[in-house]
Amino acid sequence: MTDTSSTRPAEGEARAPRPSRLHRLMRYIPLIAPVLLWAVPCWVLLYTGQHWPLPVTLVGTALFALGLVGMPLAMVRGHGRRQQDRAAIAGDTLLGASWVLFTWSVLLGAVLRLVLTAADVGGSQDRARIVTWAVLGVSALMLAWGYAEARRVPRVRRLDVRLPRLGAGLDGLRVVLITDTHYGPLDRARWSARVCETVNTLEADLVCHTGDIADGTAERRRAQAVPLGTVRATRARVYVTGNHEYYSEAQGWVDLMDELGWEPLRNRHLLLERGGDTLVVAGVDDVTAESSGLAGHRAHLAGALDGADPGLPVLLLAHQPKFVDRAAAAGIDLQLSGHTHGGQIWPFHHLVRLDQPALAGLSHHGTRTLLYTSRGTGFWGPPFRVFAPSEITLLVLRSPHVPTSP
């Protein structure tokens, strides 16, 4: 593996893209989301014809009111200046629980009520109470299953990726992708070690981490990240920053990954050579880097490719899938990304798709560029994954130039 690039920013870099529709919408979500997440289930489960005894109605309403007030307060204490891990755990858990309860109150509640009415099951009160118990039961099941899915070691997803420009000497190159580990308030040092053990069973030539290592500074989450130093690769271990690094002193994470033996590809590239053929392995800072104010941090594709032979195939690490527009314009062969978590808790993926061109898996962009989007190795915030399983990805690169046996 040869380092051929410079970390100097090149001139003439394009302006940062305008805020997307999702980013504009996000300005208002903190104001209206908590009210909707708690008020809608409260109304559906308690006030749509159930006629519960007064103590049940009062206690239920009080619980929803506590959730409405407690969740934002806990999240502010947990993710604001105080950075209190216990408060963050409580706030994140309440956020996940309220989202699941809101989702099934709206979807299951409406559908089941129509079905029961059409089937003329019981009276209106009976139907309303059936809806309540069904929503509570399904929500509890989704939360229990989602928690187990979030906390387990991810399954390995294997796929072959054919790159037309890949030389025969690089056929069968094994690339392992982990991303969005999000070490955070819940101590997952043991989980981290088990993830690294799993990666080591895959006999990777190249291991990539495409950012969002943690929520918190490198000093604070160091114990959870240290197992990354045990990851083995025959050629290299490479890393790029995600947006969450820029919430928590990104340079500290770059320095820690370097200390652990990973190559931070901050707008530069390395050359991977095998069997007489060469692959350019490039990386860029996250697209949010420039707005962070950190000197020298920005997503700079021209700098990452500076000095690379344009005739060579390029594997690019970029945290967010939406960087693929720039990658396709530059003729990149394969971009590896994370960021989306596959939506993490269904049906949140519909909102993710407002901001990103791909949610998960392999997709084609432009005339040549392939994008692989991982659902992520860990989880952010709420400790739940519902219909969006985590993954460790093994991509085996294939060349069309391998001679066939006679």
Protein Blocks (a to p, Z undefined) as FASTA:
>chain_A
ZZfbdfbdcehiacdddddfklmmmmmmmmmmmmmmmmmmmmmmmmnonopafklmmmmm
mmmmmmmmmmmmmmmmmmmmnopaklmmmmmmmmmmmmmmmmmmmmmmmmmmmmmmmnop
ajfklmmmmmmmmmmmmmmmmmmmmmmmmmpccdddddddddfklcfklgoiacdddehk
lpafbdcklmmmmmmmmmmmnopabdcdeejkbgcdfklmmmmmmmmmmpccfkbccddd
dfklmmnopllmmmmmmmnopacdehiaddddeehiacdddddddfklmmnopghiacdf
klmmgoiafkbccddddfblklmmmmmmnopabdcdehknnnopacklmmmmmmpcbfbd
cddehjlbccdddebjbdghjacdehiacdddddddddfkbccdZZ
